[in-house]
Structure formats: C-alpha cells, structure tokens
C-alpha cells in the first residue's frame, strides 16, 4: 500500500508540473503598452494674400484731330497730332487755359488742348503743372545788299525826292491787332414748372479774322476760358445750372502769334 501511494503521488506531481509548463506567461500588472502617436500634418493655408487695386490713371480721347505741343500755347513746338479713336494717359493739367498733360507713345509728355478732349477717370488728384518757358523766337538775319564798286555820280542841282530806306538786315516783328468785331448770339432755356427758372444758356461767339494771328484767347468775365487755333473765328459756350448762366456776362477775345498778344475786343450778353 505504501509503495502504491508513493507511485500515485509521483504521477500526480509529474502531471501538475506538465500542466504548469503549458500555462501562458502573464505580464506584470504595472506594464502597459505605450500609446502610438500619429503625427497629423498641419494644413497649409491656400488663401491668396489680399490685393489692393491701384487707382486707375485717367485717359483722354478727342473728337477731332488736335495738336499736342511742348506747352499750352501755339507758340510751342508741335509734338504730335492726336487723332480720334486714340487714347493716352493723363498725368497733369493746366486749368487756366484748358490743357491736359498726356503721355506720348514714346514715353514723353505733351500738352493737349481740352476743347475737343474727353477725359475718363478721376482727375481731381492730377497736379496743376506750370507751363515751361516759351521757346525763343528765331530771327533770320538777311545779308545787306552789297555796296556798288563804282563811286556814286556827282550830285546835280536838281531836287530829288528820296524815299526812306529800311535796313535790309533788320526783320520787323509785329504782334497781331485786336479783332475788329465780336458778335454774340445768346439762347436761354427755362424750366416753367413749378416756377419759371433759368436752367441753361448757350452763347455763340464769332469775331473778325486777324491776318497774322495764329490763335485766339477767349475770356468770360475777365477770366481765361479757352484758346482756339486760327483760322477758327467762332466758339460756343454752354453753361447749365451754374452761376454763369444768370445776369450779364462780359465776353472777350484777343489775337496772338509768336510775337505777342493783342488788346481785347469785348461784348456783353444776357438772358431776357
């Protein structure tokens, strides 16, 4: 019996040992799996930077071919003749004589008379530009007639009328005379309802031509209004809803060329 009991205990101990070897190993309770960190890329900004538009440059066009010169007067040199359908940037103004300073196709500038011009864009920020000095007047010297090689004949006792001789080496320069006549035709427009009110007037001016004039300055109440080129001898002035449409207006015209400006011929007109 004792021998059998020992055998049985031995077999039982062996089986327990085998079972213990087959059990899975258990990790300590304090060991935990480290979390896995996933790096997420930050989305790059795709929005474009804010864009502030620059103010547009005013542009000019003309209704008829207009000369563009080196200054605001026919005495200045001609740069180009601005044609209808063309446009150019406006970089300055000379309000006293209604001129615009524009950029030429070659990158320079010239002065364009505004009577036939239409400007698109904001001109309030354009600088008032002072005119350049007038170009010097070119005087061509004429060589005097060569003196005769033979001595003059002896004077006689006869009385001979001698006409004055102008030195052929001097060229006479004459500024134009004032226009002989200034005619004005005035047309007035009224608003009859609710009360009669003058809303606009048109004054058509015409004057006599001056032979040696290259242009004519127009004045309204003593202030320079515009400049027209010869042979033009008329201009139309229209005012709407302004101070100039009422009362008596004084108009004036002077003739000019490269040697100077004439006295002013004046006339008045008013709406009935």
GIQUIUR-V420717 format. One record per residue. N is the residue number from 1. RES is the residue in three letters. PHI is phi as a letter, one per 40 degrees, with the letter a starting at -180 (999 if undefined). Layout:
((N RES PHI) (N RES PHI))
This chain:
((1 UNK 999) (2 UNK c) (3 UNK c) (4 UNK c) (5 UNK c) (6 UNK c) (7 UNK c) (8 UNK c) (9 UNK c) (10 UNK c) (11 UNK c) (12 UNK c) (13 UNK c) (14 UNK c) (15 UNK c) (16 UNK c) (17 UNK c) (18 UNK c) (19 UNK c) (20 UNK c) (21 UNK c) (22 UNK c) (23 UNK c) (24 UNK c) (25 UNK c) (26 UNK b) (27 UNK c) (28 UNK d) (29 UNK c) (30 UNK c) (31 UNK c) (32 UNK b) (33 UNK c) (34 UNK c) (35 UNK c) (36 UNK c) (37 UNK c) (38 UNK b) (39 UNK c) (40 UNK b) (41 UNK c) (42 UNK c) (43 UNK c) (44 UNK c) (45 UNK c) (46 UNK b) (47 UNK c) (48 UNK c) (49 UNK c) (50 UNK c) (51 UNK b) (52 UNK b) (53 UNK c) (54 UNK c) (55 UNK c) (56 UNK c) (57 UNK c) (58 UNK c) (59 UNK b) (60 UNK b) (61 UNK b) (62 UNK b) (63 UNK c) (64 UNK a) (65 UNK d) (66 UNK b) (67 UNK c) (68 UNK b) (69 UNK b) (70 UNK c) (71 UNK a) (72 UNK c) (73 UNK a) (74 UNK c) (75 UNK c) (76 UNK c) (77 UNK c) (78 UNK c) (79 UNK c) (80 UNK a) (81 UNK b) (82 UNK c) (83 UNK b) (84 UNK d) (85 UNK g) (86 UNK c) (87 UNK b) (88 UNK a) (89 UNK c) (90 UNK b) (91 UNK b) (92 UNK a) (93 UNK a) (94 UNK b) (95 UNK c) (96 UNK d) (97 UNK b) (98 UNK g) (99 UNK b) (100 UNK b) (101 UNK c) (102 UNK b) (103 UNK c) (104 UNK c) (105 UNK d) (106 UNK c) (107 UNK g) (108 UNK c) (109 UNK b) (110 UNK a) (111 UNK b) (112 UNK b) (113 UNK c) (114 UNK c) (115 UNK c) (116 UNK b) (117 UNK b) (118 UNK b) (119 UNK b) (120 UNK b) (121 UNK h) (122 UNK c) (123 UNK b) (124 UNK c) (125 UNK c) (126 UNK c) (127 UNK c) (128 UNK c) (129 UNK b) (130 UNK c) (131 UNK c) (132 UNK c) (133 UNK d) (134 UNK c) (135 UNK c) (136 UNK c) (137 UNK c) (138 UNK c) (139 UNK b) (140 UNK c) (141 UNK c) (142 UNK b) (143 UNK c) (144 UNK c) (145 UNK c) (146 UNK c) (147 UNK c) (148 UNK c) (149 UNK c) (150 UNK c) (151 UNK c) (152 UNK c) (153 UNK c) (154 UNK c) (155 UNK c) (156 UNK b) (157 UNK c) (158 UNK c) (159 UNK c) (160 UNK b) (161 UNK c) (162 UNK b) (163 UNK c) (164 UNK c) (165 UNK b) (166 UNK c) (167 UNK d) (168 UNK c) (169 UNK c) (170 UNK b) (171 UNK b) (172 UNK c) (173 UNK b) (174 UNK b) (175 UNK c) (176 UNK c) (177 UNK c) (178 UNK c) (179 UNK d) (180 UNK c) (181 UNK a) (182 UNK b) (183 UNK b) (184 UNK b) (185 UNK b) (186 UNK b) (187 UNK b) (188 UNK b) (189 UNK b) (190 UNK b) (191 UNK b) (192 UNK c) (193 UNK b) (194 UNK c) (195 UNK b) (196 UNK c) (197 UNK a) (198 UNK c) (199 UNK b) (200 UNK a) (201 UNK a) (202 UNK b) (203 UNK b) (204 UNK b) (205 UNK b) (206 UNK a) (207 UNK a) (208 UNK c) (209 UNK c) (210 UNK b) (211 UNK d) (212 UNK b) (213 UNK c) (214 UNK b) (215 UNK a) (216 UNK b) (217 UNK c) (218 UNK b) (219 UNK b) (220 UNK b) (221 UNK f) (222 UNK g) (223 UNK c) (224 UNK c) (225 UNK b) (226 UNK a) (227 UNK b) (228 UNK b) (229 UNK c) (230 UNK c) (231 UNK c) (232 UNK c) (233 UNK b) (234 UNK a) (235 UNK a) (236 UNK b) (237 UNK b) (238 UNK b) (239 UNK b) (240 UNK b) (241 UNK f) (242 UNK b) (243 UNK c) (244 UNK c) (245 UNK c) (246 UNK b) (247 UNK g) (248 UNK c) (249 UNK b) (250 UNK b) (251 UNK b) (252 UNK a) (253 UNK a) (254 UNK b) (255 UNK c) (256 UNK a) (257 UNK a) (258 UNK c) (259 UNK b) (260 UNK i) (261 UNK b) (262 UNK c) (263 UNK c) (264 UNK c) (265 UNK b) (266 UNK b) (267 UNK a) (268 UNK b) (269 UNK a) (270 UNK a) (271 UNK c) (272 UNK c))
